[in-house]
Amino acid sequence: MVQRLTLRRRLSYNTKSNKRRIVRTPGGRLVYLYLKKKRTVPRCAVTKEKLHGITPSRPSERPRMAKRLKTVRRAYGGVLSHKALRERIIRAFLIDEQKVVKVLKAAQATTVKAPKPQAKPKPTAKPAAPAPQKGGAKGDKKSADKKSDKKPVAADKKSAGGKTVPKPSAGAPAKKAKK
């Protein structure tokens, strides 16, 4: 015949807080062992997935637990999952970027709306110069004018023993004159 079991507490109903199981003691007797409620891991408020790195515990145990067991060392550690936090950071960054773009567009619109200076009239076409003659006119006045139009080379010349030596440019190192 089966051994009779007696309750150890006064509550006899099978409620959530009164769960028990039968255990055989070292003396060979069968007794009730009262069970605690199952410990849970906090879940992310956004994604509803279990948070990694947090010890499962009852809410009443948490005030007595060390901080390192209840959180993860990052922003919103122990509250949001890494995926939800990543989304938040990206969303905040993109919103910030949109604000910057909006400001730039507004600034660009104000510069575009500024009164434009009146366009300069297009230069009129100059009369075409007469075509040069074959053989060229050596004593022609026009060819003399062309030669005078050219600017003379502005190289400072120093006299060194009767020789004219051009002045070196600013970037090149100065060379010593040979004796």
N, C-alpha and C positions, 0 to 999 in steps of 0.2 A: 504494500500500500504506500501511497505517496505521503510524504511528510507535510503536515500543515504549516502554513506560513502565517505569522502575525505581523501586522503593520507596526512600524516603529514610530510613526507619527499619528496624529489624530485624524488628519485628512485622508478619507478613504476613496475619494473620487479620482478618476484618471484624467486630471487636468494637465495643462502645459507645464505647470510648475511642480507637479507631483508625479513625474515619470520615475519608474523604478525597474530594476531587473533582478533576476534571481541569481545568487552567487553561492557557490559551495565554499564554506569556510575550511580552514585547516583541520578543525575538529570533526569535519564530516557533516555538519548541519547545513541546511539550506536557509538562507535569509534574504530579505530584500535589501538591495543597494540602491539608494536614491541617487538619481542622475541630475547633473546640472544641465542647464539649457545649453544648446549648441552655441559655440563662439562664432562670431561672424567677422568678416573683413569688411571695412568700409568700402562703399562703391562710389564711383565718380558721379557727380551730380549731372553731368552732361551726357556722357557715353554709357552710363549705367554698368560699366565693367568694374571688376574687382581691382582695387588699387594694389600695385605690387610693392613689396618691401615693408608692408605693415603687418604686425603680428595680429592674428585673430584674437578677439577678446570680447567680453561682455561690457556693456556701457558702464556698469558699476565698477569694473576693474580698472578702467582707463585712467581715472585720476591718480591711482597708485602706481601706474606704470611709468617707466622712464620715457623721456621725450623721444629718444632715438628709436623706440619701438612703435611709436604712434605716428611718425612723420617720415617724409623723405626730404633730403636736403636740396630743395630747389623751390622756386616760387610756386605757391599753391601746392606744395608737397603734402600729401595726406588729404587733399580736398579734391583736386582734379587729376585726371590721368594725364600721362605725357602727351597723348594725342590731342586731347581737348586744349591743353595749354599751348601746344604748337599752333593749333588753329587760331587761338586767341591772339597770339603774338603776331602771326601773319596778317590776321584781319586788322589789328591795330596799325601795323606797318602800312598796309595798303590804304587804310583810311587817311593816315597821315600824308601819304604820297598824293592822294586825291586832293587834299587841301592845298598842298604845295602847287600842284598842277593848276588848280582853280585860281590861285593867286597869280601865277605866271600868265595864265590866259587873260586875266583881267588887266594885268600890267601891259601885256602885248596889245590888247584891244585899245587901251588908252593911247598908246604910242601910234597906233594905226589911225585913230580918229583925229589926231593932231592935225592942224591945217598944213596942207602940203605947200611948199613954195611953188610959185608958178613956173611951169616948164619953160626953159630957155628956148627962144625961137631957133629953128634949125638953120645952120649956116647955109647961105646961098652958094650955089655952085660957082666956082671961080672960072673965068674964061680960060679956055684951053690955050696953053703956050704953043707957039708955032713950032712945027717939027724941025729938028736940026738938019742943016744942009749936009750933003755928002762932002767929005774932005774937010769940012770945018773951015770957018773963016778965021784966019790967024790974027788979023788986025781988027777983028770985030769987037765992038764995045761991050756987047753982052757977055762974051767970054771973059773979059777983064773984070766985069762986075761979079761974075761967079767966083773968080779967084779971090776977090776981096771979101766975099761973103764968108769964106772959111775962116774960122778962128785960129790964130797962131797958137802953137803948142806952148803952154805956160810952164816950161821947165826952167827952174832957176839954174843958171850956169855960173860956175866958179872958174876963175882962171887959175890954172895950176901950171906954171912954167910955160905960158903961151898956149896951153891946150885948154879947151873948154870941156869940163866934165859935168854931166847931168847930175842933179841932186838926187840922192837915193830916196825911195818912197818911204813913208812912215813905218810900214810893216816890215821892210827888209832891213837886215843889219847893215851898218855902215862899213864900207870896205876902205882900207887904207890905200892911199895913192902911192904908186911905186916911184922911187927916186931915180 
